[in-house]
Amino acid sequence: MHIHGLIEDSAALANLCTRFAAKPYICVDTEFMRENSYWPELCLIQIADDEEAAAIDPMGGIDMKPLLDLLTENEDVLKVFHAGGQDIEIVYNLTGKTPHPLFDTQVAAMALGQGEQIGYSNLVDTYLGITVDKGARFTDWARRPLDKRQIDYAIADVTHLSKIFPKMLDKLRKTGRGAWLDQEMERLADPENYRNDPDQAWQRVRVSSRKPEVLGRLKALARWRELEAQGKDLPRGRIVKDETLADLAGTPPKKQADLGRVRGLSAAWAGNDIGGRLMAALDGAAPMSAAELPPRDDRKPSLGKDGALVADLLKLLLKIRAKEINVAARLLARSEDLESLAAGQRDRLPILEGWRYEQFGRDAVALVEGELGFTVRGGKLKMTRTEGPSA
C-alpha cells in the first residue's frame, strides 16, 4: 500500500479524491479536539482504500470541498468507519449532511457475535493479529507540526481498517447477515442524529419535576445555554452546569441581582450581560404544552409484578437466542423494548419488525402469550412449544 505524506495542498487533495471516487469503498477516520470547545475542532482526516492511504491537514487553509463532496455526495463509494458517530458528526457540522452510504465495523461486529462494543484495537487483533501501537493516542492533534510517528499512528487506523473491512464483509455474506445491518447503517446516517436543536436541548437535563411551568423554564434556559455555548464555542458545562440549570428552572430568581447568590454561578452574573440574557430567557419562558410534556412513568404500559417476571423471562430468552445465533444481544433487542412487550405493547417495537422479528420477536411474542416455555433437559435450558395459554 502506498502511504502518502501529510497532504496540505489543495491540488494534491483534489487528485487523491478523484482516484478515491472510482473505488468501491474508502475507510475514514478523524482526529479532533473538543475538550475546550462546543464544536469539535477537526485536526486531521485519514482516508484509505486497498491501494493507498493519506492523512489530510484541514487546519492550514486547504480546500476541503473535494473530500467533503466525496463523503456526502458520492453514492457509489461506501464509507467505512469504526464507531463512527463522532466522525460523522464532524462531517455533518461542516456540511449539514452525513456520509452516505456508510458502514460501521463496530456495528457489523455485533452482528457477527464479536461483542457489544468491540474496540478498534481488539478488532485489529482479531482480524489481523496485530497489536496497535497506542503511543501517540494522547497527541494534541491541534498542535503543529505533527511528527512522523503521530502521522503514522493516525494513518494506521484506516490502513488496518481497509484490510479488515473485506474480511468482515466476506463473513457477513457467508452468514447472510448483511441485510440485517442495512437498517442500522441508515439509522447511523440519519442527519437528525447529529443536529443540535436548541429547542430540544432541555431533554439532556435531568429534572425531577413534571410541572409545565418548571419544564417550560428548563426548555427556555437550555435553549439559552445552547446558543451561548455555540456562540462562544465553549462546552455547555462551561456556561452553566446541568444541575444549576435544573435548580434555576425549579426555583427561578426573581431579579438578576439574585443570580449572585445562586450556587454554580459567578457573582458577577448579578450585573453583567450574560446574567441579563439568562434572566431574559426566564422572563420569556412559557409553561410547556401538554403535547410536549414527557410521559409519566406511570403512563407507560404498567408491568406490575407478573409483568416484571415476564420481562425477566424475555431477557433470558434474549440471552439464549443471542448465543444460539452468535449475535450481540444488544443488536437484537433493548431492555426497554422487552419491558414494553411484557406490558402488552405491540406497536412500533423494533423487535417486531424485519429481521429482528424473524430471529427473536416471533418467539418473544409466543413466550408472552404462553405458547413458548422453558424446560431443563440434560442440565441444559431448552425452549419448548406449548399448546397455548391455559384457560
N, C-alpha and C positions, 0 to 999 in steps of 0.2 A: 504493500500500500504506500502511495506517495503522500508524505506529510508536508504540507506547505509551512513556510514560516508565517509569523503573525501577519495577517492581512490588514493593512492600514490604508490601502489605496482603493479609491472608488472603482477604477477601471479593472483592477485585479478581482475585486469582489463581483463585479458585473460579469466578467468572464467565467468565474467559478460558478455563479448561479446559472449561467447559460448551460454549462455542462451538467449540473445537477438537475436541471429542468427536464433533461432527457432520460433520467433514471427512474426506475420503478419505485424506489424508496430512498429516503435520506434519514439519517439519525441526527437528532438535535439535542443540545444541552445548553444551558446558560450558566454564567456566574454573575452574581449580583450582590449588592449590599442593601440592607433595608433596616438595620438596627436603629438608625438615627433619622429615618425619613418615613413619610407616609407612602410615597411611591417607591417601589423597588428601583434602585439605580442599576441599570444594565451595564455591566462592566466587560463582558466577553460573551460571544456566541460561538459555540463549537458545532461543526457540521461535518458529516462524513457519509460516504456511500461505501461500496465494497472495493473501490479503487483509490480514492483519495480522501484526505481529511484536512481541515483547516480550522484555525481559531481566528475570529474576526474581532477587531477592536472597534467598538462603536463610540468610543469616547473622544476620538480625535477629529471629528468632523467628516467622517466617511459617509457617503451617500448609501443609506441602508435600504432604499426602496427596492432594488432588485431582490434582496434577500427577503424582505417582508412580503413582497408580492409572491415570491416562490412559496412562502409558508402559508399564505392566506388566500391566494387567488388560483394557484395551480392545482386543479382537482385530479391531475393524472399522477402526481407524486405523493406517495404515502409518507407521512411524517411520523417518525418513530421516536418516542420519549421513554424515559423510565421515571415513574412517579412524577409526571409532567405538569401537575397542577400549577405550580408557581411559574414554570417556564411559559405555560400557555397564558397565564395572567399577564406576564410581561408583554407578550406579543399583543394581547388584547388592549393593554394600556397604550401601546404605541399606534395601533391601527383601528381599534374598535371592532376588530374581527379576531377569530381564533384560527389556529392552524387546522386545516381540513383537506383531505381525510387524515385521521391520526390513529396511532396505535400505541398503547401504553403497555410496556413489558411487565410492569408490576401487576396490572390487572390481568394480563394474559397468564401470568404465573399462578394466579389464584385459580383460573380455570384448569390449570394443569396440576393442581394439587401440591403446589410448591410453597404453601404458606399464605397467611392472611395479608401480610405486607412485606414481602421479601425485599431486603435492602439491595442496593446496587452491588456492593462488594460480594454478598452471598450469591447473587445471580451470576456474577462473573466467575466466581469459584465453581459454581455448579455446572455451568456450561463450558467453561474454557479451562478450568483447573488453574487459574491464575490468581495470585494474591495481589489485590490492589494496593499500590503504594499510596498511603494516606499522608505522606509527609508534608504535602502542601495544602492540606484541607483548611488550614486556618489562615490562608492568604488573605490579605486586604486587597481584593480584586480591583478596587478603585485607584490604588496607588500605582504610579508609573515611574520607571519602566518595570514591566514584568520580566523576570529572568527565564531562561530556557527551561529550567526544572518546573516552574509554575505553568508555563505554556504546555509542556509535555504532559503534565498531570491533568490539565483541563482537556486536552485533545484525546487523551486515553479514554475518557468517558464515552466518547462517540465511536472511537475505533473499536473498542470492545463490543459496544452495542451493535455495530454493523456486522459483527461475526455472530453475535447471539441471536439477533432477530431471525435470520433464515433458519437456524436450528429450532427456534421456538415455533416458527410458522410451520415447519415440517411436522412437529409434534402435534400441533393443533389440527392439521389436515388429517393425520393418521387417526386421531381420536374423534374427528368430526365435530370439534367444539368451536371451530372458527365462527360459526354463525351465532353461538352464544354471546360472543363479545361485541357483535355489531351494535346492539342497543347500548352497551356500556360505553363504547367509544363515542357514539353520538351524544350521549349524556355529557361526557367529558368535554366535547367540542361545543356544547351549547353556550353561546355568549352570555346568557343570563347568569351563569355560574360565576362570572368574573366581573359583572357590572356592580360598582359600588354606588347604590342608590341611597342618597342621604335620607330619603323618606322611609327607608326600611332599616336604617341603622339601629333603631331602638330595639330591634329583635335580638341584637347581640348582647344586650344588657339585661342581667338578671334582676328582677324586682318581684317582691312577693305580692304586692297589691294588684288587684284586678279592677280597681275603681277607674272609671273612664277618665276622670279628671287627672288622676295620677299618671295614667298611661299616656294621656294627651300631652302632659308636661314632659314626660320622658321622651316621647316622639319628637317634640319641638327641641328639646335640649340635645338629643342625639343627632338630630339634623344639623343644629348649630355647630356641635363639636366636629362633625364630619367635614363641614365646609371650612371651618377654621383649620383643621388638620390638613386638608387638601391645599388650601391657600398658602399655608406656611410650610408645607411639605414636612410635617412632623408626625410621628406616631400619635395615634389618638390619645394614648395614655399620657403623653407629654402635655396635652391640652388640659384634660380632666380625666381622672381615673373613673372606671365604671362605677365603683362603689359611691364615689362622690356624686356622680350624675344621678344615681338612684336615690341618694339622700335628698338632693335638691328637688327631684320630682315629687318625693313623698312629703317633704317639709320645705316648701318654697320660701325663700326670703321675701319679706315684704318690700324692702327697698335695697338699692345697690349697696348702701353702707353696711348692710348685714352680711355681705359676702366676706368681709374681713374677718368674720367670726366662724366661717364655715371650714371645718376640718378638710384639708386636702387642697384648699385654695390659698393663693398668696394674699396677704393682707392688702397688697396694692390693688387688688381687683375691686376693692370698695370704692375706688375713684377713677380707675383707668378705662380705656376704650374697650378692652376685651370684656371687662366686667359689665360695661354698658350693653355690649352686644348680647351677653348672656341674659341680662335682665329683659332685653327686648324680646328675646326668644321666649322667655317665660310669659311675658305680658301678652304675647300673641298666641299662646297655646290655647287650643280648644279641646274640650273633652273628646276622647276617642269615640268614634262612631261604633254602634253595635256591630256593624258588619266587619270592622277591623279588629275588634277585641279578640284576643287569643281564646281558644276554647278552654273552658274549665276542665280540670282533670275529671271531675265527676260527670261531665257531659260526654266524655269518651265512652265507648262501649264498656260497660262495667264487667270486670272479670268475676268478682266475688271469689269465695274460697274454692268452689268447684272449678270455676274458670281458670284460676291460677294453677290448679293441678293439671288441667288440660294443657295450659301453656307450657308447663314443665314437661309434659309428655311430648309436646310438639318439638321442644328443644332437644329432647332425647332422640326423637325421630330424625331431626336435622343432623345430629352428630352421626347417627347410623348411616343415613343416606350419603352424607358428605364423604364418609370413609369408604362406603361401597363404590362410589363413582370417582373417588380420588379428586375431589374439588374442595377448595376452601369453603367452609360453612358460611362465611360472611358473604361470599358471592351468591350463594343460594338464597339466603333469607336473613332479614334483620329481626332482632328480638321483638321490636315493636310491631312488626307485621304478624309475628306468631301470636302475640297477645291480642291483637285485633281480631285475628281469625278465631282464636279461642273464645272471644267475647261475642262472636256471631257476625262480625263484619265480613262482607264478601265483595264489596265494590272497591275498585281502584287499589287493589293489593297486588304488588309486583309478583308475588309468589303464585298468583292465579292467572298469570299471563305468560304466553310464549313458552320458551324452553324451561323456565322455572316451574311452570305448571306441569310439564311433562315429566321433569326429573324429580320434583318434590311436591308441588302444590296438590296434585291429584291425591296422593297418599295422605297429605296433611288434612285435606277435607274429609277423606274417608275415616281418618282417626277421630276427628272431631264429631263425625256423625255416627260413630260406633261401628263402622264397617271394617276397622282395622285394629288389631290389638298386638300385644307383645307376649311372647312366651319365652321360656328358657329351655333350650334343648342342648344337652351335652355340655352344659356350662356356658353356652353362648346365647345371647339375646337375639331372638328372631321376631320378625313381623309376620303376623298371620291374618288371613281374611276371616271375617266372622259372617254370620247370617244377617247382620244388621242390628240396629239398636233394639234392646229388649223392650217389651211392652211395659 
